[in-house]
Amino acid sequence: GLTDRSNLGVENSLVLHENNLYFGDNGGTIRCISTDMKLKWSYDNLDDIDASLVLDIEDGKPYVYAGCQVDTQGKKGKARLVKLDAKTGKKIWRRDFICESRFGASPSNGGFLATPVLGKHSISDRIIISLCRYKGFDKGGMVAINKKTGKTIWERALSTYVWSSGVDIYNKKGKAYIFQNLIWPGKTAIIDADNGEVLLDQVIDTKFEASPAIFNNYAVFAGRSGNFYCYKIK
């Protein structure tokens, strides 16, 4: 089940469902192995996978979502998002997003650096992705995708690119928002998850790489400057 690529390794977190473990590797292979370490299936998503996979139960069946970077394709390539049947590894749908990368002494990949957000409550019909170096080398984008069809519900350009994973937050009525840190120059954004409207886009630090932690209406996160922040979300 292994690919023959030389850059194998795993940089994302394992996903566990029942007795199965799911992950992707630096060669682009998505694997399902049993907890007794037997390979059950593999799927080649063709390029480096650093963002963690997302597992969802839909109509009683498990599915996994995975997105790759643009690492082995040159300065521009396809960041691929796939939805797979978690039992068999069969592809349900695939979406391609053209992203850019930089190589040389200070390489920096585009594509999926952030783990997608699986919608709940009022947005349970969608998965929301954040893309790095999308539609411009220093740009980013957020796209809400219908889980069943794979079609775009809305797309929003971001003022800069994204490494940090977004977090979905909900008010008491179930209204959904995405709390998203942008990398440069240390911006924090809050996005309406219904339509992609950017409600807040504020410079706070120099650079954000880590994802925020949300508890009730408080968000805690840290910047590359070494400072920690706690914001109350109203």
C-alpha positions as CSV (number, residue, x, y, z in Angstrom):
1,G,0.0,0.0,0.0
2,L,3.0,2.4,0.2
3,T,3.8,4.8,-2.6
4,D,7.3,4.8,-4.0
5,R,7.9,8.5,-3.3
6,S,10.9,9.5,-1.3
7,N,9.3,12.1,0.9
8,L,7.1,9.8,3.0
9,G,6.3,10.8,6.6
10,V,3.2,11.8,8.5
11,E,2.6,15.4,9.7
12,N,-1.2,15.3,10.4
13,S,-3.1,14.0,13.3
14,L,-4.7,10.5,13.3
15,V,-8.5,10.2,13.0
16,L,-10.1,7.3,14.9
17,H,-13.5,5.8,14.1
18,E,-14.6,2.5,15.6
19,N,-11.5,0.3,15.1
20,N,-10.1,2.2,12.1
21,L,-7.4,4.9,12.0
22,Y,-7.2,7.4,9.1
23,F,-4.3,9.6,8.0
24,G,-2.4,11.1,5.1
25,D,1.3,11.1,4.4
26,N,3.9,13.4,2.7
27,G,3.7,11.4,-0.5
28,G,-0.1,12.1,-0.8
29,T,-1.4,8.7,0.2
30,I,-4.5,8.5,2.4
31,R,-4.7,5.3,4.5
32,C,-7.1,3.4,6.6
33,I,-5.5,0.9,9.0
34,S,-7.1,-1.2,11.7
35,T,-6.1,-0.7,15.3
36,D,-4.1,-4.0,15.0
37,M,-2.0,-2.3,12.2
38,K,-3.5,-4.0,9.1
39,L,-3.9,-1.9,6.0
40,K,-7.6,-1.8,5.0
41,W,-7.4,0.6,2.0
42,S,-5.3,3.4,0.5
43,Y,-6.1,6.2,-1.8
44,D,-3.5,8.3,-3.8
45,N,-4.3,12.0,-3.5
46,L,-1.0,12.7,-5.4
47,D,0.7,15.4,-3.2
48,D,1.8,16.2,0.3
49,I,-0.9,16.0,3.0
50,D,-0.2,18.0,6.1
51,A,-3.7,19.1,7.1
52,S,-5.5,16.6,9.3
53,L,-8.3,14.5,7.8
54,V,-11.9,15.2,8.8
55,L,-14.4,12.3,9.5
56,D,-18.1,12.8,9.2
57,I,-21.1,10.5,9.8
58,E,-23.7,11.2,7.1
59,D,-26.9,9.2,6.9
60,G,-25.3,6.6,9.2
61,K,-22.2,6.1,7.1
62,P,-18.7,7.3,7.8
63,Y,-16.8,9.5,5.2
64,V,-13.4,11.2,5.3
65,Y,-12.3,14.5,3.7
66,A,-8.7,15.2,2.9
67,G,-6.9,18.0,1.1
68,C,-3.3,18.2,-0.2
69,Q,-0.7,20.9,-0.8
70,V,1.1,22.0,-3.9
71,D,4.5,20.5,-3.1
72,T,5.6,18.2,-5.9
73,Q,3.8,19.9,-8.8
74,G,6.1,22.9,-9.2
75,K,5.3,26.6,-8.6
76,K,1.6,26.1,-9.4
77,G,-0.6,23.1,-9.1
78,K,-3.8,21.5,-7.9
79,A,-4.7,21.4,-4.2
80,R,-7.2,18.5,-4.2
81,L,-10.0,18.0,-1.8
82,V,-11.5,14.5,-1.8
83,K,-14.5,12.9,-0.1
84,L,-14.0,9.2,0.4
85,D,-16.2,6.4,1.7
86,A,-14.4,5.6,5.0
87,K,-15.3,1.9,4.8
88,T,-13.9,1.3,1.3
89,G,-11.8,4.3,0.3
90,K,-14.0,4.8,-2.8
91,K,-14.0,8.4,-4.0
92,I,-17.3,10.1,-3.7
93,W,-16.2,13.4,-5.2
94,R,-13.1,15.5,-5.8
95,R,-12.5,19.3,-6.1
96,D,-9.3,20.9,-7.4
97,F,-8.1,24.4,-6.5
98,I,-5.2,26.0,-8.2
99,C,-2.7,27.3,-5.7
100,E,1.0,28.4,-5.8
101,S,4.2,27.5,-4.0
102,R,7.7,28.9,-3.5
103,F,10.8,26.8,-3.7
104,G,14.4,27.4,-3.0
105,A,16.2,28.5,0.2
106,S,12.9,29.4,2.0
107,P,10.2,27.1,0.5
108,S,6.5,27.7,1.3
109,N,3.7,25.6,-0.1
110,G,0.2,26.6,-1.0
111,G,-2.9,24.6,-0.8
112,F,-4.3,22.9,2.3
113,L,-2.3,23.9,5.3
114,A,-5.4,24.3,7.5
115,T,-7.8,21.5,8.5
116,P,-11.3,22.0,7.0
117,V,-14.2,22.9,9.2
118,L,-17.1,20.4,9.3
119,G,-20.3,22.3,9.7
120,K,-22.9,21.7,12.4
121,H,-26.3,23.0,13.4
122,S,-27.4,25.6,10.7
123,I,-24.4,24.7,8.4
124,S,-24.5,20.9,8.8
125,D,-24.8,20.6,5.0
126,R,-21.3,21.9,4.3
127,I,-17.6,21.6,4.8
128,I,-15.6,24.9,4.8
129,I,-12.0,25.0,3.6
130,S,-9.3,27.6,3.9
131,L,-6.6,27.7,1.2
132,C,-3.1,29.1,1.2
133,R,-1.6,31.0,-1.8
134,Y,-4.9,30.8,-3.7
135,K,-5.8,33.2,-6.5
136,G,-2.5,35.1,-5.9
137,F,0.8,34.2,-4.3
138,D,0.2,36.1,-1.1
139,K,-3.6,35.6,-1.1
140,G,-5.9,33.1,0.4
141,G,-9.5,32.0,0.1
142,M,-12.3,30.3,2.0
143,V,-14.8,28.1,0.3
144,A,-18.0,26.4,1.6
145,I,-18.8,23.2,-0.2
146,N,-21.9,21.1,-0.1
147,K,-21.0,17.8,1.5
148,K,-23.3,15.6,-0.7
149,T,-22.7,17.2,-4.1
150,G,-19.2,18.7,-3.8
151,K,-20.5,22.0,-5.3
152,T,-19.6,25.4,-4.0
153,I,-22.1,27.1,-1.7
154,W,-20.0,30.3,-1.4
155,E,-16.5,31.4,-1.9
156,R,-14.7,34.4,-0.3
157,A,-11.3,35.9,-1.0
158,L,-9.2,36.5,2.1
159,S,-6.8,39.4,2.4
160,T,-3.8,37.1,3.0
161,Y,-3.1,33.4,3.1
162,V,-3.9,30.8,5.8
163,W,-1.9,28.3,7.8
164,S,-4.0,28.2,11.0
165,S,-7.1,26.0,11.0
166,G,-10.4,27.8,11.3
167,V,-12.8,27.1,14.2
168,D,-16.6,27.1,13.9
169,I,-18.5,28.9,16.6
170,Y,-22.3,29.2,17.1
171,N,-24.6,31.5,19.0
172,K,-27.5,30.2,21.2
173,K,-29.8,30.1,18.1
174,G,-27.3,27.9,16.2
175,K,-26.1,30.7,13.9
176,A,-22.7,29.8,12.6
177,Y,-19.4,31.8,12.3
178,I,-15.8,30.9,11.4
179,F,-13.0,32.3,13.6
180,Q,-10.0,32.3,11.3
181,N,-6.5,33.6,11.9
182,L,-4.6,34.8,8.8
183,I,-0.9,34.5,8.6
184,W,0.4,38.0,7.6
185,P,0.4,40.5,9.1
186,G,-1.2,38.6,12.1
187,K,-4.8,39.2,11.2
188,T,-7.9,37.7,12.9
189,A,-11.1,37.3,10.9
190,I,-14.6,36.4,11.8
191,I,-16.7,35.1,8.9
192,D,-20.4,34.6,8.6
193,A,-20.6,30.9,7.7
194,D,-24.0,31.2,6.0
195,N,-22.7,33.5,3.2
196,G,-19.0,34.1,3.7
197,E,-19.3,37.7,4.7
198,V,-16.2,38.9,6.5
199,L,-17.4,40.6,9.7
200,L,-14.0,41.3,11.2
201,D,-10.5,41.6,9.7
202,Q,-8.1,43.0,12.2
203,V,-4.3,43.1,12.6
204,I,-3.3,41.9,16.1
205,D,0.2,40.3,15.8
206,T,3.0,39.8,13.3
207,K,2.1,36.3,12.2
208,F,-0.3,33.5,13.1
209,E,0.4,29.8,12.5
210,A,-1.4,28.1,15.4
211,S,-5.1,27.5,15.6
212,P,-7.2,29.2,18.2
213,A,-8.9,27.5,21.1
214,I,-12.6,28.4,21.7
215,F,-14.5,28.1,24.9
216,N,-18.0,29.5,25.1
217,N,-17.6,33.0,23.8
218,Y,-13.8,33.3,24.5
219,A,-11.1,32.7,21.9
220,V,-7.5,32.1,23.0
221,F,-4.6,32.1,20.5
222,A,-0.9,32.9,20.2
223,G,1.2,34.8,17.6
224,R,4.7,34.3,16.4
225,S,5.7,37.3,18.5
226,G,5.3,35.0,21.6
227,N,2.2,36.9,22.8
228,F,-1.0,35.2,23.9
229,Y,-4.4,36.7,23.3
230,C,-7.8,36.2,24.8
231,Y,-10.7,37.8,23.0
232,K,-14.4,37.8,24.0
233,I,-16.7,37.2,21.1
234,K,-19.9,39.1,21.2
